[in-house]
Amino acid sequence: MLFKKDLNRKMPISSIGIVGAGIVGLSTAMHIQRELPRVPVTIYADKFDRATTSFGAGGLFRPNVDYCKGVDPETVTRWSKDAFEFFSSLATSPKASDTGHMITPGYVFSNTPIENPLYKGLVFSFRDLTSAELQKLGVDYKYGYQVTTVVTYVPKYLPWLMAKFQEQGGLVVNRTVNSLEEFVGVHSVVVNCSGFRSRDLVGDKTVYPVRGHLVRVKAPWIKYWVYTEDSAYFIPGFDEVSLGGIRQKDNYSLDINPKDSEGIKERCYKLWPSLKNAPVIGEWVDLRPHRDPVRIEYETMKFDKGPLKVVHNYGHGANGITLSWGTSRDAATLVSKAIMEPQARL
Ligand SMILES: Cc1cc2nc3c(=O)[nH]c(=O)nc-3n(C[C@H](O)[C@H](O)[C@H](O)COP(=O)(O)OP(=O)(O)OC[C@H]3O[C@@H](n4cnc5c(N)ncnc54)[C@H](O)[C@@H]3O)c2cc1C
């Protein structure tokens, strides 16, 4: 039997390449470094930190089986549990101010009953709200629950992941990858964490954009988040509160549309009047990389230059922050499997 330790010793010429330095690429890199500590890992990306989709996300940990079409509920639960354990361990540790993990209470409101939410068994606390409590909060919804979960402040978490990766010997190359064929004969295994751009990089046209838009306001009196079923929500970060949102399928525009801004503000002010006087300090638009199902898969790709072992980890849609830690662990397991297999001759 070949143990990981032996694997690392016996395969000194192995190396792994990762395309992507968003939350998925960096989380995958961390798991690979844990599983295969002696195998060199290089991240290739042309966007880092604030230029990634990950950077601007609200960061709310909100697991939901319905958001992961095509993945069996047990797997979504396992990914979510894995992520919550990790994020909550950071949030309750002295590292929290560096990693950006905040234990944050909040409310979900809805006009349809919320059956068995995945939140229930996972987070710090969960309970249904009574109609009297909904009334006291002044909201016009029939159902609601109060949840204490973790918010990941991604502008802190991404640099922390990157620093960890580099401290552990990881290399970073700033360049655009035009084809994975560039890695044939260079890396033993390549992990594709290119998010939305997998459409072009591996020609996967089942990845589609769901355009999002957040309005950032200065509202230090807001210490909780609120999520509703009809596209009005807000999530506090370290220094600002993000108001959302929109979900525009197949819209590729990265421009700020003033009509969307007004709609978001109007819905949020109606939901939560205390936001009304909060000064707007910024706005952000990006594309959620949707795919049904999210792709966590190992394949040998064939190119003119030869075969290449590729593990895919992309298409996290509206759940990239929530699912990143769990899907990346599975991707790293596939990398360990791939690296042990002899290279196919095609
Ligand atoms: C408005 C909005 C709000 C959101 N809120 C939440 C939330 O509250 N909770 C939650 O869980 N999720 C949320 N999300 C979803 C989350 O942001 C995404 O699912 C996640 O960021 C996807 O991460 P990623 O690493 O796959 O992609 P990205 O962050 O886009 O990273 C992709 C990386 O791949 C690199 N890359 C791609 N192609 C190439 C190439 N050809 N050559 C070189 N480099 C390449 C890029 O340079 C980049 O480094 C939100 C998204 C939006 C838009």
The ligand as an SDF file (V2000), in Angstrom:
LIG
                    3D

 53 58  0  0  0  0  0  0  0  0999 V2000
  -23.0420   39.9380   -6.1930 C   0  0  0  0  0  0  0  0  0  0  0  0
  -22.4850   38.6190   -5.6990 C   0  0  0  0  0  0  0  0  0  0  0  0
  -22.6620   38.2670   -4.3690 C   0  0  0  0  0  0  0  0  0  0  0  0
  -22.2010   37.0360   -3.9030 C   0  0  0  0  0  0  0  0  0  0  0  0
  -22.3930   36.7060   -2.5830 N   0  0  0  0  0  0  0  0  0  0  0  0
  -22.0410   35.4690   -2.1350 C   0  0  0  0  0  0  0  0  0  0  0  0
  -22.2950   35.0970   -0.7740 C   0  0  0  0  0  0  0  0  0  0  0  0
  -22.8040   35.8890    0.0360 O   0  0  0  0  0  0  0  0  0  0  0  0
  -21.9670   33.8310   -0.3850 N   0  0  0  0  0  0  0  0  0  0  0  0
  -21.4060   32.9280   -1.2430 C   0  0  0  0  0  0  0  0  0  0  0  0
  -21.1700   31.7890   -0.8500 O   0  0  0  0  0  0  0  0  0  0  0  0
  -21.1130   33.2710   -2.5400 N   0  0  0  0  0  0  0  0  0  0  0  0
  -21.4370   34.5120   -3.0060 C   0  0  0  0  0  0  0  0  0  0  0  0
  -21.1750   34.8630   -4.3130 N   0  0  0  0  0  0  0  0  0  0  0  0
  -20.5990   33.8540   -5.2350 C   0  0  0  0  0  0  0  0  0  0  0  0
  -19.0680   33.8430   -5.2210 C   0  0  0  0  0  0  0  0  0  0  0  0
  -18.5700   35.1510   -5.3400 O   0  0  0  0  0  0  0  0  0  0  0  0
  -18.5300   32.9830   -6.3950 C   0  0  0  0  0  0  0  0  0  0  0  0
  -19.1800   31.7330   -6.4610 O   0  0  0  0  0  0  0  0  0  0  0  0
  -17.0170   32.7320   -6.1870 C   0  0  0  0  0  0  0  0  0  0  0  0
  -16.3500   33.9560   -5.9970 O   0  0  0  0  0  0  0  0  0  0  0  0
  -16.4010   31.9830   -7.3600 C   0  0  0  0  0  0  0  0  0  0  0  0
  -15.0320   31.8460   -7.0520 O   0  0  0  0  0  0  0  0  0  0  0  0
  -13.9690   31.2950   -8.0840 P   0  0  0  0  0  0  0  0  0  0  0  0
  -12.6730   31.1620   -7.3610 O   0  0  0  0  0  0  0  0  0  0  0  0
  -14.5300   30.1020   -8.7830 O   0  0  0  0  0  0  0  0  0  0  0  0
  -13.8770   32.4240   -9.2230 O   0  0  0  0  0  0  0  0  0  0  0  0
  -13.1050   33.8380   -9.2840 P   0  0  0  0  0  0  0  0  0  0  0  0
  -13.1080   34.5450   -8.0030 O   0  0  0  0  0  0  0  0  0  0  0  0
  -13.7180   34.5220  -10.4630 O   0  0  0  0  0  0  0  0  0  0  0  0
  -11.6160   33.4610   -9.6470 O   0  0  0  0  0  0  0  0  0  0  0  0
  -11.2460   32.9750  -10.9140 C   0  0  0  0  0  0  0  0  0  0  0  0
   -9.7360   32.9830  -11.0140 C   0  0  0  0  0  0  0  0  0  0  0  0
   -9.3710   32.2880  -12.2180 O   0  0  0  0  0  0  0  0  0  0  0  0
   -8.4320   33.0600  -12.9450 C   0  0  0  0  0  0  0  0  0  0  0  0
   -8.5660   32.7200  -14.3670 N   0  0  0  0  0  0  0  0  0  0  0  0
   -9.6840   32.3750  -15.0370 C   0  0  0  0  0  0  0  0  0  0  0  0
   -9.3820   32.0670  -16.3090 N   0  0  0  0  0  0  0  0  0  0  0  0
   -8.0470   32.2530  -16.4580 C   0  0  0  0  0  0  0  0  0  0  0  0
   -7.1390   32.1130  -17.5360 C   0  0  0  0  0  0  0  0  0  0  0  0
   -7.5620   31.7180  -18.7330 N   0  0  0  0  0  0  0  0  0  0  0  0
   -5.8310   32.3900  -17.3210 N   0  0  0  0  0  0  0  0  0  0  0  0
   -5.3850   32.7910  -16.0970 C   0  0  0  0  0  0  0  0  0  0  0  0
   -6.2090   32.9350  -15.0290 N   0  0  0  0  0  0  0  0  0  0  0  0
   -7.5190   32.6740  -15.2150 C   0  0  0  0  0  0  0  0  0  0  0  0
   -8.7980   34.5100  -12.6400 C   0  0  0  0  0  0  0  0  0  0  0  0
   -7.7090   35.3470  -12.9440 O   0  0  0  0  0  0  0  0  0  0  0  0
   -9.1200   34.3890  -11.1380 C   0  0  0  0  0  0  0  0  0  0  0  0
   -7.9140   34.4450  -10.4080 O   0  0  0  0  0  0  0  0  0  0  0  0
  -21.5570   36.1260   -4.8020 C   0  0  0  0  0  0  0  0  0  0  0  0
  -21.3290   36.5180   -6.1190 C   0  0  0  0  0  0  0  0  0  0  0  0
  -21.7750   37.7520   -6.5770 C   0  0  0  0  0  0  0  0  0  0  0  0
  -21.4990   38.1500   -8.0150 C   0  0  0  0  0  0  0  0  0  0  0  0
  1  2  1  0
  2  3  1  0
  2 52  2  0
  3  4  2  0
  4  5  1  0
  4 50  1  0
  5  6  2  0
  6  7  1  0
  6 13  1  0
  7  8  2  0
  7  9  1  0
  9 10  1  0
 10 11  2  0
 10 12  1  0
 12 13  2  0
 13 14  1  0
 14 15  1  0
 14 50  1  0
 15 16  1  0
 16 17  1  0
 16 18  1  0
 18 19  1  0
 18 20  1  0
 20 21  1  0
 20 22  1  0
 22 23  1  0
 23 24  1  0
 24 25  2  0
 24 26  1  0
 24 27  1  0
 27 28  1  0
 28 29  2  0
 28 30  1  0
 28 31  1  0
 31 32  1  0
 32 33  1  0
 33 34  1  0
 33 48  1  0
 34 35  1  0
 35 36  1  0
 35 46  1  0
 36 37  1  0
 36 45  1  0
 37 38  2  0
 38 39  1  0
 39 40  1  0
 39 45  2  0
 40 41  1  0
 40 42  2  0
 42 43  1  0
 43 44  2  0
 44 45  1  0
 46 47  1  0
 46 48  1  0
 48 49  1  0
 50 51  2  0
 51 52  1  0
 52 53  1  0
M  END
$$$$
